[in-house]
Amino acid sequence: MEKGTVLIVGSGGREHAISLQLAKSASVADIHVAPGNAGTSMVGSNHEVALEDIDGLCELAVRIGADLVIIGPEAPLVAGLADRLRQQGINCFGPNAEGALLEGSKQYAKSIMRRLAIPTAGSVMVTENSQIDSALGGFSKPWVIKRDGLAAGKGVTVTENIADARDAVKRAIETDGKVLIEEFLPGEEASILVLMDESGFSILPSSQDHKRLNDGDTGPNTGGMGAYAPAPVVTKMVMDRVISRIVEPMHKFLSGGSGPYRGCLYIGLMIDDCDPKVVEFNVRLGDPETQVTLPLVQSDLGLLFMAVSEGKLSDFKLDVSKKHAATIVLASEGYPDKPIKGRIVTGTSFEEDGTAAIIHHAGTRLDGDLVVSSGGRVLSVTGISDTLEGAINVAYSRISKVSMEGGHYRQDIGHKALET
């Protein structure tokens, strides 16, 4: 691809991070985002096409002459957007609908892991209320209840209260007709983003997300309140085990489907005593993991994603910085249950102050010259430094200059790594 046109599908911090990195790519001339946010509108052209409008997204890709489409969120992937684009001869970063089932159905993902002997938690699928007590009785507390479908990263309940566990199971059965009850895995979490096609795979810097809303990993699960990279818990020994026990078997499996897997395989891990087990697979770049890993990629991102989309990743040399990155998420009042939207956000214009900080817009829109909140996770700030402590300090220093009524963020992002 030379001076190419790229369409990014999505509207979150992940998509703004991708657009900012593509803006630095010599291979990319025009950036389009659908539907985008306030941040992406400052990098490229936003288009008011909804994520569920598969026909509209395909028509847009054709109309702008897209050389490459990068699909950010999971829902369009599960709906088959990548399949449709490839049928029209348009290169696409993102797996086909068959590959996307790994995130679309936890039951399917578990069956694949069992078939390939990939280490993961034991689990049982429950479809009737009459099965609840016996199923919960098969596991010791805390209980882990997972909705079997797309839930925007918020479909998991972890509780030591049996009444809360029963309620979570009942709600999931009412909503989805089924629910996964899973063995609790002790240890420390980490995320691995694996770029993958039939020719090979490349692994981006490891990261650690902070799922809980509040400091000390308390409060409800969210889509992610911050992250840092690389994650010290992913030692060379751990990474070697991840590659041999998880990545290589999955790559072999996904390369043998009806169509090759071309995109990102997100591996959510729990690591206990250097022993990694899979908590979940996602079929796209994570959020906020993208915001904390892509700034460390020094290769031309347009060429990298194009190589994956063409099945030529093995010919591409991935160049990654040795620096550290930390991302802190600013959330709306009421997030994650009932976020209050429409509040003015100030302090987002970037002043050159000598620090390597990046503002990634997420739930934002422009109202004239004003930036206004439009979602639960409003924006994030990513700091880059030679040390993790330096990156965290840069991020906190910059996010302190952002103001929004009711806005809040965790004060302890990266604490586990600093303590060790």
C-alpha positions in Angstrom: 0.0 0.0 0.0 1.4 3.4 -1.0 -0.4 6.6 0.0 -3.5 4.5 0.7 -7.0 5.1 1.9 -8.0 3.4 5.1 -11.4 3.0 6.7 -11.5 2.4 10.5 -14.8 1.0 11.8 -15.6 2.0 15.4 -16.0 4.9 17.7 -13.9 4.3 20.8 -10.5 5.0 22.2 -9.1 2.0 20.3 -10.1 3.5 17.0 -8.7 6.9 17.9 -5.4 5.2 18.8 -5.4 3.4 15.5 -6.1 6.6 13.6 -3.3 8.5 15.4 -0.8 5.8 14.6 -1.9 5.6 11.0 -1.5 9.4 10.7 2.2 8.8 11.3 2.4 6.1 8.6 4.0 7.0 5.3 1.9 4.4 3.6 -1.4 6.1 4.5 -2.7 9.3 2.9 -6.4 9.4 3.8 -8.1 8.2 7.0 -11.9 7.6 7.3 -13.7 6.5 10.5 -17.2 5.2 10.9 -18.8 6.5 13.0 -15.8 7.9 14.9 -15.6 10.4 17.7 -14.4 13.9 18.4 -10.8 12.7 18.4 -11.0 10.8 15.1 -12.6 13.9 13.4 -9.4 15.8 14.1 -7.3 13.1 12.3 -9.5 12.1 9.4 -13.1 12.1 8.1 -15.9 10.8 10.3 -18.9 9.1 8.6 -22.3 8.7 10.4 -22.7 5.0 9.6 -23.8 2.8 12.5 -21.8 -0.3 13.5 -24.7 -2.6 12.9 -25.3 -1.2 9.3 -23.2 -3.8 7.5 -24.6 -2.8 4.1 -23.8 0.9 4.8 -20.3 0.2 5.9 -19.6 -1.9 2.8 -21.0 0.9 0.6 -18.9 3.4 2.4 -15.7 1.4 1.8 -16.5 1.2 -1.9 -17.4 4.9 -2.2 -14.2 6.2 -0.6 -12.1 3.6 -2.5 -10.7 2.0 0.7 -7.5 0.1 0.2 -7.8 -1.3 3.7 -10.6 -1.6 6.3 -9.7 -2.0 9.9 -12.6 -3.3 12.0 -12.3 -2.3 15.7 -15.3 -3.6 17.7 -16.4 -7.2 18.0 -20.1 -6.9 16.9 -19.4 -6.1 13.2 -16.9 -9.0 13.1 -19.4 -11.4 14.5 -22.0 -10.1 12.1 -19.7 -11.0 9.2 -18.5 -7.5 8.0 -15.1 -8.9 7.2 -16.6 -11.7 5.0 -18.7 -9.1 3.1 -15.7 -6.8 2.5 -13.5 -9.6 1.2 -16.2 -10.8 -1.1 -16.0 -7.4 -2.7 -12.3 -7.6 -3.0 -11.5 -5.1 -0.2 -8.6 -5.9 2.1 -9.7 -6.2 5.7 -7.9 -6.4 9.1 -10.3 -8.5 11.2 -11.3 -12.2 11.2 -14.3 -13.7 9.3 -17.5 -14.6 11.1 -16.3 -18.1 11.7 -13.2 -16.9 13.5 -15.2 -14.2 15.4 -17.2 -17.0 17.1 -14.3 -17.3 19.6 -15.6 -14.0 21.1 -19.2 -14.3 20.0 -19.7 -17.6 22.0 -17.8 -18.4 25.2 -19.3 -21.9 24.9 -17.7 -22.3 21.4 -14.4 -20.9 22.7 -14.3 -23.4 25.6 -15.0 -26.3 23.2 -12.0 -25.2 21.1 -9.8 -24.9 24.1 -10.8 -28.3 25.3 -10.2 -29.8 21.9 -6.7 -28.3 21.6 -5.8 -28.9 25.3 -5.3 -25.2 25.9 -5.1 -24.5 29.7 -8.2 -22.7 30.9 -10.7 -22.7 33.8 -13.2 -25.5 34.2 -16.8 -24.5 33.3 -20.3 -25.6 32.9 -23.1 -24.2 30.7 -26.5 -23.7 32.4 -29.7 -23.2 30.5 -32.4 -23.8 33.1 -33.1 -22.2 36.5 -33.5 -25.7 38.0 -29.8 -26.4 37.2 -28.5 -23.3 39.1 -27.9 -24.7 42.6 -26.3 -27.9 41.5 -24.1 -26.0 39.0 -23.0 -23.5 41.6 -22.4 -26.3 44.0 -19.9 -27.8 41.7 -17.5 -24.8 42.2 -16.0 -23.3 45.3 -16.3 -19.6 45.8 -15.7 -17.0 44.5 -18.1 -17.9 41.7 -17.4 -16.6 38.2 -20.5 -16.1 36.0 -20.1 -15.2 32.3 -22.7 -14.2 29.8 -22.4 -16.3 26.6 -22.4 -13.6 24.0 -21.2 -10.0 23.4 -21.4 -7.8 26.4 -18.9 -5.0 25.7 -16.4 -6.3 28.2 -19.0 -6.1 31.1 -20.6 -9.5 31.0 -18.7 -11.1 33.9 -19.8 -11.3 37.6 -17.3 -12.5 40.2 -18.8 -12.9 43.7 -18.4 -14.8 47.0 -22.1 -14.1 47.8 -24.2 -17.1 46.8 -27.4 -15.0 46.5 -25.6 -12.6 44.1 -24.3 -15.5 42.1 -27.8 -16.9 41.7 -29.1 -13.6 40.7 -26.4 -13.1 38.1 -27.1 -16.6 36.6 -30.9 -16.0 36.5 -30.5 -12.6 34.8 -28.2 -14.1 32.2 -30.5 -17.0 31.5 -33.4 -14.5 31.1 -31.4 -12.3 28.7 -29.4 -15.0 26.7 -31.1 -18.3 27.4 -27.8 -19.7 28.8 -24.9 -18.7 31.0 -21.4 -20.0 31.7 -20.4 -20.8 35.3 -16.6 -21.0 35.6 -13.9 -22.1 38.0 -12.1 -19.1 39.6 -8.5 -18.8 38.5 -6.1 -17.2 41.1 -3.2 -15.2 40.0 -2.4 -12.0 38.1 -4.1 -10.9 34.8 -2.3 -10.0 31.6 -3.3 -9.4 28.0 -1.5 -10.6 24.9 -2.4 -9.1 21.5 -1.4 -11.5 18.7 -1.5 -10.3 15.1 -2.2 -13.3 13.0 -2.8 -14.6 9.5 -2.2 -18.0 7.8 1.5 -17.2 7.2 2.4 -16.6 10.8 1.9 -14.4 13.9 3.5 -11.4 15.6 3.0 -10.6 19.3 2.6 -7.0 20.5 4.0 -5.9 23.9 2.2 -7.6 26.8 -0.1 -5.4 28.9 -2.2 -5.5 32.1 -5.7 -4.1 32.1 -7.5 -2.8 35.2 -11.1 -4.1 34.9 -12.7 -3.0 38.2 -14.1 0.5 38.5 -12.4 1.6 41.7 -9.0 1.7 43.3 -7.8 -1.5 44.8 -9.6 -3.6 42.2 -12.9 -3.0 43.8 -16.3 -2.1 42.4 -18.1 -3.5 39.3 -16.3 -4.8 36.2 -15.9 -2.3 33.4 -14.6 -2.3 29.8 -11.3 -1.3 31.3 -10.1 1.6 33.5 -6.5 1.7 32.5 -3.5 -0.4 31.4 0.3 -0.5 31.2 2.8 -2.2 29.0 4.9 -4.2 29.0 3.6 -6.2 31.9 6.4 -7.5 34.2 4.3 -10.6 35.1 4.8 -11.8 31.5 8.4 -13.0 31.9 10.3 -14.7 29.2 9.4 -18.1 30.7 5.7 -17.1 30.8 5.8 -15.8 27.2 7.5 -19.0 26.0 4.7 -21.0 27.6 2.0 -18.8 26.1 3.5 -19.3 22.7 3.9 -23.0 22.9 0.7 -23.9 24.8 -1.7 -21.3 23.4 -0.6 -19.2 20.4 0.9 -22.0 18.3 -2.1 -24.4 18.7 -4.6 -21.6 18.1 -2.6 -20.4 15.0 -2.6 -23.9 13.6 -6.4 -24.3 14.2 -7.4 -20.9 12.9 -5.3 -21.3 9.8 -7.3 -24.4 8.9 -10.8 -22.9 8.8 -13.0 -22.2 5.8 -11.1 -18.9 5.5 -7.9 -17.9 7.2 -7.9 -15.8 10.4 -6.6 -12.4 9.5 -6.6 -9.9 12.4 -5.8 -9.8 16.1 -6.4 -12.6 18.6 -6.6 -11.1 22.0 -5.6 -13.6 24.8 -6.8 -12.7 28.3 -4.6 -14.6 30.7 -4.4 -15.4 34.4 -0.9 -16.2 35.5 -0.2 -18.0 38.7 3.4 -19.1 39.6 4.5 -18.6 35.9 1.7 -20.8 34.7 -0.6 -19.0 32.2 -4.2 -20.0 31.6 -6.7 -18.5 29.2 -9.5 -16.4 30.8 -11.0 -15.4 27.4 -10.3 -14.9 23.8 -11.3 -11.8 22.0 -11.1 -11.4 18.2 -10.0 -7.8 18.0 -7.5 -5.3 19.5 -8.4 -4.6 23.1 -9.5 -1.4 24.7 -7.6 0.1 26.5 -4.8 -2.3 25.6 -4.6 -0.8 22.1 -4.0 2.7 23.5 -1.1 1.4 25.6 0.5 -0.9 23.0 0.2 0.8 19.6 2.3 3.8 20.7 5.2 1.4 21.3 5.0 0.0 17.7 7.6 1.8 15.6 6.8 0.0 12.3 4.5 1.6 9.7 1.1 0.6 11.0 -0.6 0.8 7.7 1.9 -1.6 6.1 1.7 -3.9 9.1 -2.1 -4.2 9.0 -2.1 -4.5 5.3 0.3 -7.4 5.5 -2.0 -9.2 7.9 -5.0 -8.5 5.6 -3.2 -10.0 2.6 -1.9 -13.1 4.5 1.7 -11.8 4.3 2.6 -11.1 7.9 5.5 -13.5 7.9 7.3 -11.2 5.4 6.9 -8.2 7.8 9.4 -7.2 10.4 7.7 -5.8 13.5 9.8 -3.1 15.2 8.7 -2.4 18.8 10.1 0.3 21.2 11.8 -0.6 24.4 9.9 2.2 26.2 7.0 1.8 28.7 3.5 3.1 28.4 0.6 3.6 30.8 -3.0 4.6 30.0 -5.6 6.1 32.5 -9.3 6.2 31.6 -11.6 9.1 32.4 -15.1 7.8 33.0 -18.5 9.5 33.2 -20.5 9.8 36.4 -22.7 6.7 36.7 -20.4 4.4 34.6 -20.7 1.5 34.0 -24.5 1.1 34.7 -26.0 4.5 33.8 -23.3 6.9 32.5 -24.4 10.5 32.4 -23.7 11.9 28.9 -23.7 15.4 27.4 -21.2 17.0 29.8 -18.6 19.5 28.5 -15.0 18.2 28.6 -12.2 20.8 28.9 -8.4 20.5 28.8 -8.2 18.1 25.9 -6.3 20.5 23.5 -2.7 19.4 23.4 0.0 21.8 24.5 3.6 20.9 23.8 5.1 20.7 27.3 8.0 18.3 26.7 6.2 15.2 27.9 5.2 12.3 25.8 1.5 12.2 26.5 -1.3 11.2 24.2 -5.0 11.9 24.6 -7.2 9.2 23.1 -10.9 10.2 22.7 -13.5 7.5 23.3 -17.1 8.6 24.2 -16.8 12.1 22.9 -18.5 14.2 20.2 -18.0 17.8 19.0 -20.7 20.4 19.6 -19.3 23.3 17.7 -15.9 24.0 19.2 -16.8 22.1 22.4 -15.9 18.5 23.3 -18.9 16.8 24.9 -19.2 13.4 26.5 -21.2 10.8 24.7 -20.4 7.5 26.5 -19.2 5.9 29.7 -15.5 5.9 29.0 -14.9 9.4 27.8 -11.2 9.5 27.0 -7.9 8.2 28.2 -4.4 9.6 28.6 -1.4 7.6 27.7 2.1 8.4 29.0 5.3 7.1 27.4 8.6 7.0 29.2 11.8 5.0 29.6 10.4 3.5 32.8 7.0 2.4 33.8 7.0 4.8 36.8 7.8 7.6 34.4 5.0 6.6 32.0 2.5 6.5 34.9 3.6 9.9 36.2 3.3 11.4 32.7 -0.2 10.1 32.3 -1.4 11.3 35.7 0.1 14.7 35.2 -1.7 15.1 31.9 -5.1 13.7 32.9 -5.1 16.1 35.9 -5.5 18.9 33.4 -8.7 17.4 31.9 -12.0 18.5 33.5 -15.5 17.2 33.3 -18.3 17.4 35.8 -18.6 14.0 37.5 -15.6 12.6 35.7 -13.5 10.1 37.6 -10.5 7.9 37.1 -8.5 5.4 39.2 -5.5 6.6 41.1 -3.7 3.3 41.2 -3.1 2.2 37.6 0.1 0.2 37.5 0.4 -0.3 41.2 0.9 -4.0 41.0 3.9 -3.6 38.7 5.4 -0.9 40.8 5.0 -2.9 44.0 6.9 -5.8 42.5 
